[in-house]
Every structure is written in C-alpha cells, then in structure tokens.
C-alpha cells in the first residue's frame, strides 16, 4: 500500500486545533508532526489550511439489511456515509429477520465484508425470549445490546418486567435503549385516530409520541441501570425534560450516558408544515425550545454522543397517511455538514463536534484503534472544505434517493474521506472500492 502525506492541515483532535502534517502508511497514521517531507513515490495532499478530522463514528444507523433491501442496504448506505465523512457505523438489530442471536449477528458481518465502504459493527437485539443469547454474547463481537423500551416492530419490544430486569442484570456489553412508553403512545394515538381517522396531521406526531412518554421510559431505564450498575447508553434524546436525568461532564467514568441526533438539533415542530412525514421519526422531533436545550446540552457535556439514527424509507412510503407512513430519515450523508453549521453559528466548536461524533463513541464502545488522530491508529480521516453548497436530490447516494436537507445550504463540505488509509471520497464521487473493516472492541 502506498503512503500518503497530508501537509498544511489544521488538525482537530482531543480538544485542540493546531497546524500540522500527517503521514499514512499501511492503513495507519504513521506520523503526526510539522515540516514532514515527502518521500519518493508518496502521494502528497496539500490541505491548504483546511481542517482535518478523525472520521466520524455513527453509533446508530438502520441500513435495513437483511430483509428490507428495496429501500437500503449496507453498500449503498455506507457509500452515503463516507461521502458524509462518516467512516464507521454501528447498525441496529431490527432487520428481517431481527438480529437476536449469534448466528444472525455473524450473518450481518458476512454481508458487510467486501461491500461496506465504512467500518462496521452490529448490535445484538433484545426480545422477551432471547435472554440466553444475551447472556452467551461474546462482548468482543458487538458494540452492545439494543433494547427497545418503546414501540417497535415484531418481537423487538421488551415489555416483560422480569425479562427486562434480567437483561440489565446479565448483559455483558453496554445496553443501548430506545426509550418511549408504549401504553402512553397507544392511548394518544387512539385519541387522535378518533378525531382524524388514519390521516392525522404530521404536526401531531410529537403529541402522540409525547415528551411524557420519553421521560417515563428513560426514567425506567436509568433506574434499572442503577440497580444493576449496568453500562447504559440512552439513544436519541429528543426533549429538554430528559436532560436533568443525566450528569454533565466528560464521558470517562460515566456509567449512564446520553445521545442525541442531528435532526433534533436542526429541525423542530415548525418544520412539519413544509416537510410533513419526511421528518416523522421515533422519538418525534419536538419544539424549538427542546432543540435549543439539546444544543446547550451538547455544549455542556450533558449529551455525550451525537449520532444520526439514519433510517431510510422510500418517498412512496413517506407519502402515505399518518398511520401507515413509517418513521425515520436518511441522514448519514449530510449529518457532519449539519453539525458543522452549529460551528458556523457559534454554538459549538469543531473540537466539540469531533468529541461527540468520534472520540466519545470510540470510548463508550471500546472501539480499538479508531476515533482519534493518533499515531498507530487507523487512518480514518475527513478533510473539511469551508465552501458553501446546497443539498440537491440528485446528489443523494442513499438508495431511497431523498434527503430532509434538500434545498438547504451548508457552509462546509466534505473534501476528502479516507477509510483505513485509502481515499474513498474525493469531494465529488466515490473512489476505488469498498474498504470497510470489521470493528474490534477492546474488552
């Protein structure tokens, strides 16, 4: 493998921004310094003062494979990810069939090998009847165990209190949870259906999947984690109400952590009027006051991780009436651009974005050798160009073919993405072949 020297970069890593050069050899970061000189035959990239970041680690995606490949698959969605500067993804278990045992888990790793443009890990799912599979899980084979403590499909809703308690007691990895209280949601949905039938207005979604339903379920998850001293990570916090349940400060030493998603920082209730079901997701995008509180929580280290919850559906599906229009948004391609808008707005620093999108998930899930600009670490890198562009539908790489950000202008674009030391995105197109690797977890 040829070596690459990136010179005149503005490196952003571990709370610092500084000028320097970086050499890639054999897929790894071989040297970070200043005044590095090119060797014979070495590829030289002049960053021209642009920011060089560690590749983003997305701890929450739904790439839909196996079973729903008509709307997404590992190849298409990981391609969109590297175009967006996301070099590692962790995929959810609610596929068809669901990922509820070691055999299903290994099947997904086989599917990703040679096809995934980004590095990959897969969660084991929890159900009411797979406790033995969770107890037997080798913690080096999955980032964590996903527990749906809210509405889901098929057998993925864990609503048996005895089983739920046992999962928190016996799980050998971090637990990640989707927290919404199903009975509360069902009661509100019935009330709105009585008024509107199946064609409920999209702007009612945050009232049906209410802040009260989120908080009640999150409180239950935290109580179980404290009872058993479980390593708990609560996904996609969407309300200001839940933030008081979490402790501010660095992620090191925390047993209970929180994540929010980019769409909760960029959209609010007012956007349903124009976007309707295109921004229908679970939990729901809520009020402007929630969006503002979540941005502050990211800045103040109450929120530990930023993710996408990338969950694509076709436009035809999204065009159905409320009760049959599925929830989820395609987000990986423009999530980093959207996060960097908060830097341009003066709400976050680039170092804070890098911490929440790369360092923190690497630490939380014990990801080996990734998530930082460090010598010896995998050369998963993103070069940022502060040149504005407007999102167009024809540029979307996700199989579903649309983005909720269409028509929005971002002030930073992804100039280059390297995965394991190999250029995968050159700022305009994919380059070479899929080069993602299976994640190793240092446990």
C-alpha positions as CSV (number, residue, x, y, z in Angstrom):
1,X,0.0,0.0,0.0
2,X,1.4,3.4,-1.0
3,X,1.9,6.0,1.7
4,X,0.1,9.4,1.7
5,X,1.4,12.6,3.3
6,X,-1.2,15.3,4.1
7,X,0.6,18.7,4.7
8,X,-0.5,22.1,5.8
9,X,-3.6,20.8,7.6
10,X,-5.5,22.2,10.6
11,X,-5.7,19.1,12.8
12,X,-8.7,18.9,15.2
13,X,-8.3,16.3,17.9
14,X,-8.8,15.8,21.6
15,X,-9.9,19.3,22.3
16,X,-7.2,21.0,20.2
17,X,-6.9,22.7,16.8
18,X,-3.4,23.0,15.5
19,X,-1.4,23.2,12.3
20,X,0.5,20.1,11.2
21,X,1.2,17.3,8.8
22,X,0.0,13.7,8.9
23,X,1.5,10.6,7.2
24,X,-0.5,7.5,6.3
25,X,1.3,4.1,6.0
26,X,-0.2,0.7,5.6
27,X,-3.7,2.0,6.5
28,X,-2.5,3.6,9.8
29,X,-1.5,7.1,11.0
30,X,2.3,6.7,10.9
31,X,3.4,10.2,11.9
32,X,1.9,13.5,13.1
33,X,4.2,16.5,13.1
34,X,5.3,19.6,11.4
35,X,7.6,20.0,8.4
36,X,7.3,16.4,7.3
37,X,8.9,16.0,3.9
38,X,7.6,13.8,1.1
39,X,9.3,10.5,0.2
40,X,9.9,9.2,-3.3
41,X,6.6,7.9,-4.7
42,X,4.5,9.2,-1.8
43,X,1.1,10.7,-2.5
44,X,1.1,14.3,-1.2
45,X,-2.1,16.1,-0.4
46,X,-1.8,19.8,0.4
47,X,-4.7,20.6,2.8
48,X,-4.1,24.3,2.4
49,X,-5.0,25.1,6.0
50,X,-8.3,23.1,5.8
51,X,-9.5,21.2,8.9
52,X,-8.5,17.5,9.1
53,X,-10.7,15.5,11.5
54,X,-10.8,11.8,12.6
55,X,-13.6,10.0,10.7
56,X,-16.9,10.2,12.4
57,X,-18.3,7.1,14.2
58,X,-22.1,6.8,13.9
59,X,-23.3,4.7,16.8
60,X,-26.9,4.4,15.5
61,X,-27.9,3.5,11.9
62,X,-30.5,1.3,10.3
63,X,-29.0,0.1,7.0
64,X,-32.1,-2.2,6.5
65,X,-30.2,-5.4,5.6
66,X,-31.2,-8.2,5.7
67,X,-34.9,-8.1,4.7
68,X,-35.6,-4.5,3.5
69,X,-33.0,-4.1,0.8
70,X,-35.5,-2.4,-1.5
71,X,-35.1,0.8,0.5
72,X,-31.4,0.5,1.7
73,X,-28.5,-1.9,2.0
74,X,-25.1,-2.0,3.5
75,X,-23.3,-1.0,0.3
76,X,-25.5,2.0,-0.6
77,X,-25.8,3.5,2.8
78,X,-22.2,3.1,3.7
79,X,-21.3,4.8,0.5
80,X,-23.5,7.7,1.5
81,X,-21.8,7.6,4.9
82,X,-18.3,8.1,3.6
83,X,-19.5,10.8,1.3
84,X,-20.6,12.5,4.5
85,X,-17.4,11.9,6.5
86,X,-18.7,9.0,8.5
87,X,-16.1,6.3,8.4
88,X,-17.6,3.9,11.0
89,X,-21.2,2.8,11.6
90,X,-22.9,0.6,14.2
91,X,-26.1,-0.9,12.8
92,X,-29.3,-1.7,14.6
93,X,-30.8,-5.2,15.0
94,X,-34.4,-4.5,13.9
95,X,-34.0,-6.1,10.5
96,X,-35.9,-9.1,8.9
97,X,-35.1,-11.4,10.5
98,X,-34.1,-9.5,13.6
99,X,-30.5,-9.9,15.0
100,X,-31.4,-11.9,18.1
101,X,-28.7,-14.5,18.3
102,X,-25.0,-15.1,17.4
103,X,-25.8,-16.7,14.1
104,X,-27.8,-13.7,12.9
105,X,-25.1,-11.4,14.1
106,X,-22.4,-13.2,12.1
107,X,-24.6,-13.2,9.1
108,X,-24.6,-9.4,9.1
109,X,-20.8,-9.3,9.4
110,X,-20.5,-11.7,6.4
111,X,-22.9,-9.5,4.4
112,X,-20.8,-6.4,5.2
113,X,-17.4,-7.9,4.3
114,X,-16.2,-6.5,0.9
115,X,-19.3,-4.4,0.5
116,X,-19.2,-1.8,3.2
117,X,-17.4,1.4,2.4
118,X,-17.1,2.3,6.1
119,X,-16.0,0.2,9.1
120,X,-18.8,-1.7,10.7
121,X,-20.2,-3.2,13.9
122,X,-23.6,-4.8,14.6
123,X,-25.7,-4.7,17.7
124,X,-27.4,-7.8,19.2
125,X,-31.1,-7.1,19.8
126,X,-33.1,-8.0,22.9
127,X,-36.5,-9.5,22.9
128,X,-38.8,-11.1,25.5
129,X,-37.4,-14.5,24.8
130,X,-33.7,-14.3,24.0
131,X,-32.1,-13.8,27.4
132,X,-29.9,-16.8,27.0
133,X,-28.5,-15.4,23.7
134,X,-27.7,-12.2,25.5
135,X,-26.0,-14.0,28.4
136,X,-23.9,-16.0,25.9
137,X,-22.8,-13.0,23.8
138,X,-19.1,-12.6,23.3
139,X,-18.6,-8.9,24.2
140,X,-15.9,-8.6,21.5
141,X,-18.4,-9.4,18.7
142,X,-20.9,-6.5,19.2
143,X,-20.7,-2.8,20.3
144,X,-23.7,-3.5,22.6
145,X,-27.2,-4.9,23.1
146,X,-30.1,-2.9,21.8
147,X,-33.3,-2.8,24.0
148,X,-36.4,-1.3,22.6
149,X,-38.2,0.0,25.7
150,X,-40.8,1.6,23.4
151,X,-42.9,0.8,20.3
152,X,-41.1,-1.3,17.7
153,X,-41.9,-4.0,15.2
154,X,-42.2,-7.7,15.5
155,X,-40.6,-9.3,18.6
156,X,-38.2,-6.4,19.4
157,X,-40.3,-4.7,22.1
158,X,-39.1,-5.8,25.5
159,X,-42.1,-5.2,27.8
160,X,-41.9,-8.1,30.2
161,X,-40.6,-6.6,33.5
162,X,-38.9,-9.8,34.7
163,X,-37.0,-10.2,31.4
164,X,-36.1,-6.5,31.3
165,X,-34.6,-6.7,34.8
166,X,-32.7,-9.8,33.9
167,X,-31.2,-8.2,30.7
168,X,-29.9,-5.3,32.7
169,X,-28.5,-7.7,35.3
170,X,-26.7,-10.1,32.9
171,X,-25.8,-8.1,29.8
172,X,-22.0,-8.4,29.0
173,X,-21.8,-5.2,27.0
174,X,-23.2,-1.7,27.2
175,X,-27.0,-1.6,26.8
176,X,-28.4,0.9,24.4
177,X,-32.0,1.8,24.7
178,X,-34.9,3.3,22.7
179,X,-37.0,4.9,25.5
180,X,-40.7,5.7,24.9
181,X,-43.6,4.3,26.9
182,X,-45.8,2.3,24.6
183,X,-49.0,2.4,26.6
184,X,-48.9,6.2,26.7
185,X,-48.3,6.4,23.0
186,X,-51.1,3.9,22.2
187,X,-53.5,5.9,24.3
188,X,-52.7,9.2,22.5
189,X,-52.8,7.5,19.1
190,X,-56.3,6.2,19.8
191,X,-57.4,9.6,20.8
192,X,-56.1,11.2,17.6
193,X,-57.5,8.5,15.4
194,X,-60.9,9.0,16.9
195,X,-60.6,12.7,15.8
196,X,-58.8,12.4,12.4
197,X,-59.0,8.7,11.3
198,X,-55.8,7.5,9.7
199,X,-54.9,10.8,8.1
200,X,-53.6,12.5,11.3
201,X,-51.7,15.8,10.6
202,X,-48.0,15.2,10.7
203,X,-47.5,18.1,13.3
204,X,-49.4,15.9,15.8
205,X,-46.6,13.4,15.9
206,X,-44.8,15.0,18.8
207,X,-48.0,15.0,20.8
208,X,-48.7,11.3,20.1
209,X,-45.2,10.3,20.9
210,X,-45.0,12.7,23.7
211,X,-42.3,14.1,25.9
212,X,-44.0,12.4,28.9
213,X,-43.7,9.0,27.1
214,X,-40.0,9.6,26.6
215,X,-39.3,10.7,30.1
216,X,-41.2,7.9,31.8
217,X,-39.3,5.2,29.8
218,X,-35.9,6.9,30.2
219,X,-36.5,7.1,34.0
220,X,-37.2,3.3,34.0
221,X,-34.0,2.5,32.0
222,X,-31.9,4.6,34.4
223,X,-33.5,3.0,37.5
224,X,-32.7,-0.5,36.2
225,X,-29.1,0.6,35.3
226,X,-28.5,2.0,38.7
227,X,-30.0,-1.1,40.4
228,X,-27.6,-3.4,38.5
229,X,-24.7,-0.9,37.8
230,X,-25.2,-1.5,34.1
231,X,-23.4,0.5,31.5
232,X,-26.4,2.2,29.9
233,X,-26.5,4.5,26.8
234,X,-29.8,6.1,26.1
235,X,-30.3,6.9,22.4
236,X,-31.8,9.8,20.6
237,X,-32.8,12.1,23.5
238,X,-35.4,14.5,22.0
239,X,-36.7,16.5,24.9
240,X,-35.5,19.1,27.3
241,X,-37.4,17.3,30.0
242,X,-35.0,14.3,30.0
243,X,-31.8,16.3,30.3
244,X,-32.0,16.6,34.1
245,X,-31.8,12.8,34.3
246,X,-28.1,12.9,33.1
247,X,-24.9,14.1,34.7
248,X,-22.8,16.8,33.0
249,X,-19.1,16.2,32.5
250,X,-16.6,14.1,30.4
251,X,-17.7,10.7,29.4
252,X,-14.8,9.0,31.3
253,X,-16.2,7.5,34.4
254,X,-19.9,7.7,33.5
255,X,-22.0,4.6,33.7
256,X,-25.0,6.2,32.2
257,X,-24.7,8.3,29.1
258,X,-26.9,10.1,26.6
259,X,-27.0,10.6,22.9
260,X,-28.9,13.0,20.7
261,X,-29.3,13.0,16.9
262,X,-28.5,15.6,14.3
263,X,-32.2,16.1,13.3
264,X,-33.1,17.1,16.8
265,X,-30.6,19.9,16.5
266,X,-31.7,21.1,13.1
267,X,-35.5,20.7,13.0
268,X,-38.4,21.5,15.2
269,X,-42.2,21.4,15.3
270,X,-42.4,24.4,12.8
271,X,-40.8,22.2,10.1
272,X,-43.7,19.7,9.9
273,X,-45.7,22.3,7.9
274,X,-43.3,22.0,5.0
275,X,-41.8,18.6,5.4
276,X,-44.6,16.5,6.9
277,X,-43.8,12.8,7.1
278,X,-40.3,13.4,5.7
279,X,-39.3,14.3,9.3
280,X,-41.6,11.8,11.0
281,X,-39.3,9.8,13.3
282,X,-39.4,8.0,16.6
283,X,-38.9,9.6,19.0
284,X,-40.5,12.6,17.4
285,X,-38.9,16.0,16.6
286,X,-40.4,18.3,19.1
287,X,-40.4,22.0,20.0
288,X,-37.9,24.8,19.2
289,X,-37.3,25.0,23.0
290,X,-36.3,21.3,23.0
291,X,-33.9,21.9,20.1
292,X,-32.2,24.8,21.9
293,X,-31.9,22.9,25.1
294,X,-30.3,19.9,23.3
295,X,-27.8,22.1,21.6
296,X,-26.8,23.6,25.0
297,X,-26.7,20.1,26.5
298,X,-24.2,19.0,23.8
299,X,-22.0,22.1,24.5
300,X,-22.2,21.5,28.3
301,X,-21.4,17.7,28.1
302,X,-24.8,16.6,29.4
303,X,-25.2,14.9,26.0
304,X,-22.2,12.7,25.4
305,X,-22.7,11.4,21.8
306,X,-24.0,12.8,18.5
307,X,-25.4,10.3,16.0
308,X,-27.8,10.1,13.0
309,X,-30.4,7.3,13.6
310,X,-30.2,7.1,9.8
311,X,-33.4,5.2,8.9
312,X,-34.3,5.4,5.2
313,X,-37.8,4.8,3.7
314,X,-39.0,5.3,0.1
315,X,-40.8,8.5,-0.9
316,X,-43.9,6.4,-1.7
317,X,-43.9,5.1,1.9
318,X,-43.5,8.6,3.3
319,X,-46.4,9.8,1.2
320,X,-48.9,7.5,2.9
321,X,-51.4,8.7,5.5
322,X,-50.0,9.1,9.1
323,X,-50.9,5.7,10.5
324,X,-49.1,3.9,7.6
325,X,-46.3,6.3,6.9
326,X,-43.1,4.9,8.5
327,X,-40.9,6.8,10.8
328,X,-37.2,7.5,10.0
329,X,-35.0,9.8,8.0
330,X,-31.9,9.3,5.7
331,X,-29.2,11.3,7.4
332,X,-25.6,9.9,7.1
333,X,-24.6,11.9,4.0
334,X,-25.2,15.3,5.5
335,X,-25.0,14.8,9.2
336,X,-21.5,16.1,9.7
337,X,-22.2,19.1,7.4
338,X,-25.3,19.9,9.6
339,X,-23.3,19.6,12.8
340,X,-20.7,21.9,11.4
341,X,-23.4,24.5,10.8
342,X,-23.5,24.8,14.6
343,X,-19.9,25.8,14.5
344,X,-20.5,28.4,11.9
345,X,-23.4,29.7,14.1
346,X,-21.1,29.9,17.1
347,X,-23.0,27.3,19.1
348,X,-20.2,24.6,19.1
349,X,-16.5,24.4,18.3
350,X,-15.2,22.0,15.8
351,X,-13.4,20.2,18.6
352,X,-16.8,19.6,20.4
353,X,-18.3,18.2,17.2
354,X,-15.3,15.8,16.9
355,X,-15.6,14.8,20.5
356,X,-19.3,13.9,20.2
357,X,-19.2,12.3,16.8
358,X,-15.8,10.5,17.0
359,X,-14.0,10.4,20.4
360,X,-17.0,9.7,22.7
361,X,-18.4,6.8,20.7
362,X,-15.0,5.2,20.4
363,X,-14.5,5.4,24.2
364,X,-18.1,4.4,25.1
365,X,-18.0,1.2,22.9
366,X,-14.3,0.4,23.5
367,X,-13.6,0.7,19.7
368,X,-10.0,-0.4,19.2
369,X,-7.6,2.0,17.4
370,X,-10.2,4.4,15.9
371,X,-11.9,7.7,16.6
372,X,-8.7,9.8,17.1
373,X,-5.8,11.4,15.2
374,X,-3.1,9.3,17.0
375,X,0.0,7.6,15.7
376,X,-0.7,3.9,15.2
377,X,-4.5,4.4,14.9
378,X,-6.4,3.5,11.8
379,X,-6.2,6.3,9.2
380,X,-9.9,7.1,9.1
381,X,-9.8,10.8,8.2
382,X,-12.0,13.6,6.9
383,X,-10.9,16.8,5.2
384,X,-13.3,19.7,5.5
385,X,-13.6,22.5,2.9
386,X,-15.4,25.7,4.0
387,X,-17.1,26.2,0.7
388,X,-20.9,26.5,0.7
389,X,-23.1,24.2,-1.2
390,X,-26.8,23.4,-1.5
391,X,-28.2,19.9,-1.0
392,X,-29.8,18.6,-4.2
393,X,-31.8,15.4,-4.6
394,X,-29.7,14.2,-7.5
395,X,-26.6,14.1,-5.2
396,X,-28.2,11.8,-2.6
397,X,-26.4,8.4,-2.5
398,X,-28.8,6.6,-0.2
399,X,-30.9,4.1,-2.0
400,X,-34.1,5.9,-1.0
401,X,-33.0,8.9,-3.1
402,X,-34.0,11.8,-1.0
403,X,-32.9,13.9,2.0
404,X,-34.7,16.1,4.5
405,X,-32.0,18.7,4.0
406,X,-32.8,19.2,0.3
407,X,-32.6,22.9,-0.6
408,X,-30.6,23.8,2.5
409,X,-27.2,25.5,2.1
410,X,-24.4,24.3,4.2
411,X,-21.2,26.3,4.7
412,X,-18.8,23.3,4.9
413,X,-18.4,20.4,2.5
414,X,-16.6,17.1,2.7
415,X,-13.5,17.5,0.6
416,X,-12.0,14.0,1.2
417,X,-12.7,10.9,3.2
418,X,-10.1,8.2,3.9
419,X,-11.1,4.8,5.3
420,X,-8.2,2.6,6.6
421,X,-5.8,4.9,4.8
422,X,-7.4,4.6,1.4
423,X,-9.2,7.5,-0.3
424,X,-12.9,6.7,-0.5
425,X,-14.4,10.1,-1.3
426,X,-12.7,12.8,-3.3
427,X,-15.2,15.5,-2.7
428,X,-17.3,14.8,-5.7
429,X,-17.5,11.0,-6.1
430,X,-16.7,7.6,-4.6
431,X,-13.1,6.4,-5.3
432,X,-11.9,2.9,-5.6
433,X,-13.7,0.0,-3.9
434,X,-15.4,-0.6,-0.6
435,X,-12.6,-0.8,2.1
436,X,-14.5,-1.0,5.4
437,X,-13.3,-3.3,8.1
438,X,-15.0,-5.2,11.0
439,X,-14.6,-3.3,14.2
440,X,-12.6,-4.7,17.1
441,X,-13.8,-4.0,20.6
442,X,-11.0,-3.8,23.3
443,X,-12.8,-5.8,26.0
